[in-house]
């Protein structure tokens, strides 16, 4: 992914202001650009982190991401992409800001749990589009997404141990879910950066693509999700969460209630009618 956003019509996620003058000087852009921009591509909401120089996570960026996900919900997005407009996805937390925020307390009030909940509770599938460096808190943002697409040259890892920390926003438990306890301990305790292909083999990321194809591959996947049956996709997210958080037996018990909206959805009716008339895989869903 290049360091220049290919999506020209961007919007401040909290103020709603639109920026259309892409010829502004670099210095002016740096001075005025919000930490996160948002735009719609059809039914896909694109959230682009642009907090120079490296999308370092702090309290402000955390709130911007929460606001961006709420913006996507209010715009009826049927899929969401989290990406970076800069050279790297994210180099982790702003350590200087962290030290200052943690002075005199043992709690870091950066709304980290609220960030995780915003991802988990969003009804639409969320795709992380990773390129460049993706470590620490940036990696945790990617892990909070439903799917991860990464460029071949990406360097990814939980590196917090190198500064005397461990992952603060759910990486340990999400790595344990995806790759098992041993891999989670390895990644968190050794603090190494891994290539994308390795993490794909470990079931931590979903897809690795050539660097020059990251934007296209991400949007193809996101558009496919956005054109799917949104009510069924939201139910899938809820059921997976129930299985992870409460166990398979509890998820089995919850199935009927979670699936109830699917049978009442217009998309289910459309899918059945299309199957009868045109065969499988030909339905055009409206997300209702």
C-alpha positions in Angstrom: 0.0 0.0 0.0 1.3 3.4 -0.9 1.6 6.3 1.5 -1.0 8.3 -0.4 -4.6 7.5 0.0 -6.3 6.3 -3.2 -9.7 7.4 -1.8 -9.9 11.2 -2.5 -13.1 12.2 -0.8 -12.4 12.0 2.9 -14.3 13.1 5.9 -13.3 14.0 9.4 -14.9 11.2 11.4 -15.9 13.4 14.3 -16.7 16.8 12.6 -18.1 15.5 9.3 -16.1 18.1 7.3 -15.2 17.0 3.8 -11.7 17.7 2.3 -11.7 17.9 -1.5 -8.5 19.9 -2.2 -5.9 17.2 -2.6 -3.4 19.7 -3.9 -2.8 21.3 -0.5 0.9 21.5 0.5 2.3 18.7 2.5 3.0 21.0 5.5 -0.6 22.3 5.5 -2.0 18.8 5.2 0.1 17.7 8.2 -1.0 20.6 10.3 -4.7 20.2 9.5 -5.4 16.5 8.9 -7.4 14.8 11.6 -6.1 11.5 13.0 -8.7 9.5 11.1 -10.6 10.2 7.9 -13.7 8.4 6.7 -15.4 7.9 3.4 -17.9 5.6 1.8 -17.2 3.5 -1.3 -20.7 2.2 -2.1 -21.8 0.3 1.1 -18.2 0.0 2.4 -17.0 2.5 5.1 -13.3 3.2 4.8 -11.6 4.4 8.0 -8.1 5.7 7.2 -5.6 6.4 10.0 -3.5 9.4 9.2 -1.9 10.5 12.4 1.7 11.3 11.4 4.3 10.1 11.5 3.4 6.5 12.4 -0.2 6.3 13.6 0.9 6.1 17.2 -2.0 5.0 19.4 -3.1 7.4 22.1 -6.3 8.5 23.8 -7.2 10.8 20.9 -6.7 8.2 18.1 -8.6 5.7 20.3 -11.6 8.0 20.5 -11.3 8.8 16.7 -11.5 5.1 15.9 -14.6 4.7 18.1 -16.1 7.7 16.4 -15.3 6.3 13.0 -17.0 3.0 13.7 -20.0 4.9 15.0 -20.0 7.0 11.8 -19.9 3.8 9.7 -22.9 2.5 11.6 -24.9 5.7 11.1 -24.1 5.6 7.4 -25.5 2.1 7.2 -22.2 0.6 6.1 -22.5 -3.1 5.3 -18.7 -3.6 5.6 -15.9 -1.5 7.1 -12.2 -1.2 6.2 -9.6 0.0 8.7 -6.4 1.1 6.9 -3.6 3.6 7.0 -3.0 6.5 4.6 0.7 6.6 5.7 3.7 4.5 5.0 3.0 2.1 7.9 -0.2 0.7 9.4 0.8 1.6 12.9 4.0 1.6 14.9 2.2 1.0 18.2 1.5 3.3 21.1 2.8 6.8 21.7 5.1 6.0 24.6 5.8 9.6 25.6 2.1 10.2 25.9 1.7 6.9 27.7 4.3 7.7 30.3 2.7 11.1 30.9 -0.9 9.6 31.1 0.2 7.0 33.6 2.0 9.3 36.0 0.6 8.9 39.5 -1.8 6.1 38.5 -1.7 2.4 37.6 -4.5 2.7 35.0 -4.1 3.9 31.5 -7.2 5.8 30.6 -7.1 5.6 26.8 -10.5 4.0 26.4 -8.8 0.8 25.2 -11.6 -1.5 26.3 -14.1 0.8 24.6 -12.1 0.5 21.4 -12.3 -3.3 21.6 -16.0 -3.2 22.3 -16.7 -0.9 19.4 -15.2 -3.4 17.0 -16.9 -6.4 18.6 -20.3 -4.8 18.8 -20.3 -3.3 15.3 -22.8 -5.3 13.2 -20.9 -5.1 9.9 -17.8 -7.2 9.1 -14.6 -5.2 9.6 -11.5 -5.8 7.5 -8.0 -4.6 8.5 -5.8 -3.7 5.5 -2.2 -4.0 6.8 1.0 -2.7 5.2 4.4 -1.7 6.4 5.0 -1.9 10.1 2.1 -3.1 12.2 3.2 -3.7 15.8 2.1 -3.2 19.4 -1.2 -1.3 19.7 -1.5 -1.2 15.9 -1.4 -5.0 15.7 -4.1 -5.1 18.4 -6.3 -2.8 16.2 -5.9 -5.3 13.4 -6.7 -8.2 15.7 -9.8 -6.5 16.8 -11.1 -6.6 13.2 -13.0 -9.6 11.8 -10.5 -10.3 9.0 -7.0 -9.2 8.2 -5.5 -8.7 4.8 -1.7 -8.0 4.8 0.9 -7.1 2.2 3.8 -9.5 1.7 6.4 -7.1 3.1 4.5 -6.3 6.3 6.3 -6.7 9.6 3.9 -7.6 12.3 4.2 -8.4 16.0 3.5 -7.8 19.7 6.7 -5.9 20.6 5.6 -4.3 23.9 7.9 -6.5 26.0 10.9 -4.6 24.5 9.9 -1.6 26.6 8.8 -3.5 29.7 5.1 -3.9 28.8 2.9 -6.5 27.5 -0.1 -6.1 25.1 -2.6 -3.8 26.7 -5.6 -4.1 24.2 -6.4 -7.7 23.9 -3.6 -9.2 21.8 -2.7 -11.9 24.2 -6.2 -13.4 24.4 -6.9 -12.9 20.7 -3.6 -14.6 19.7 -4.4 -17.5 22.0 -7.8 -17.8 20.3 -6.4 -17.8 16.8 -3.0 -19.6 17.2 -3.1 -21.3 20.6 -1.5 -20.5 24.0 2.0 -21.4 23.0 2.1 -19.0 20.0 0.5 -16.3 22.1 3.1 -16.6 24.8 5.9 -16.7 22.2 4.8 -13.6 20.4 4.1 -11.6 23.6 7.2 -12.7 25.6 9.8 -12.5 22.8 8.5 -9.3 21.1 9.6 -10.2 17.6 8.3 -9.0 14.3 7.1 -11.6 11.9 6.5 -11.7 8.2 2.9 -11.9 7.0 3.2 -15.3 5.5 4.3 -16.8 8.9 1.2 -15.3 10.6 -1.0 -16.6 7.8 0.3 -20.1 8.5 -0.4 -19.6 12.2 -4.0 -18.6 11.5 -3.5 -15.1 12.8 -4.2 -13.3 9.5 -6.5 -14.3 6.7 -4.8 -13.4 3.5 -1.4 -12.3 2.2 -1.1 -10.4 -1.1 1.6 -8.7 -3.1 2.3 -5.2 -1.9 1.0 -3.5 -5.0 -2.3 -5.4 -4.7 -3.2 -4.6 -1.1 -5.7 -1.9 -1.8 -7.4 -3.8 -4.6 -7.5 -7.1 -2.6 -8.9 -5.4 0.4 -11.7 -3.6 -1.4 -12.6 -6.8 -3.4 -13.1 -8.6 -0.1 -14.9 -5.7 1.5 -17.2 -5.2 -1.4 -18.0 -8.9 -1.4 -18.9 -8.7 2.2 -20.9 -5.5 1.7 -23.0 -7.2 -1.1 -23.8 -10.2 1.1 -26.8 -10.7 3.4 -26.0 -8.2 6.2 -28.5 -9.6 8.7 -26.9 -13.0 8.4 -23.4 -11.6 8.6 -24.3 -9.7 11.8 -25.7 -12.9 13.3 -22.5 -14.8 12.4 -20.4 -12.2 14.3 -22.7 -12.6 17.3 -22.6 -16.3 17.2 -18.8 -16.5 16.9 -18.5 -14.1 19.8 -20.8 -16.2 21.9 -18.7 -19.4 21.1 -15.5 -17.6 22.0 -16.7 -15.9 25.1 -19.1 -18.4 26.6 -18.2 -21.8 24.9 -19.7 -23.9 22.2 -22.6 -25.2 24.3 -23.7 -21.7 25.2 -23.5 -20.7 21.6 -25.6 -23.7 20.6 -28.2 -22.5 23.2 -28.1 -19.0 21.8 -28.4 -19.9 18.1 -32.2 -19.8 17.8 -32.4 -16.3 19.3 -29.4 -15.0 17.3 -30.8 -16.4 14.1 -34.4 -15.1 14.6 -33.7 -11.8 12.6 -32.4 -13.8 9.6 -35.7 -15.6 9.0 -37.5 -12.3 9.1 -35.1 -10.6 6.7 -35.8 -9.5 3.2 -32.4 -10.9 2.1 -33.4 -14.4 3.1 -36.6 -14.1 1.0 -34.5 -12.7 -1.8 -32.0 -15.5 -1.6 -34.6 -18.3 -1.6 -36.4 -16.7 -4.6 -33.2 -16.2 -6.5 -32.1 -19.8 -5.8 -35.4 -21.1 -7.2 -35.3 -19.0 -10.3 -31.6 -18.6 -11.1 -29.7 -21.2 -9.1 -27.2 -20.8 -6.2 -25.0 -17.7 -5.8 -27.0 -15.4 -8.0 -28.9 -13.4 -5.4 -28.6 -9.6 -5.1 -28.9 -8.7 -1.4 -30.0 -5.3 -0.1 -28.8 -5.7 3.5 -32.3 -5.8 5.0 
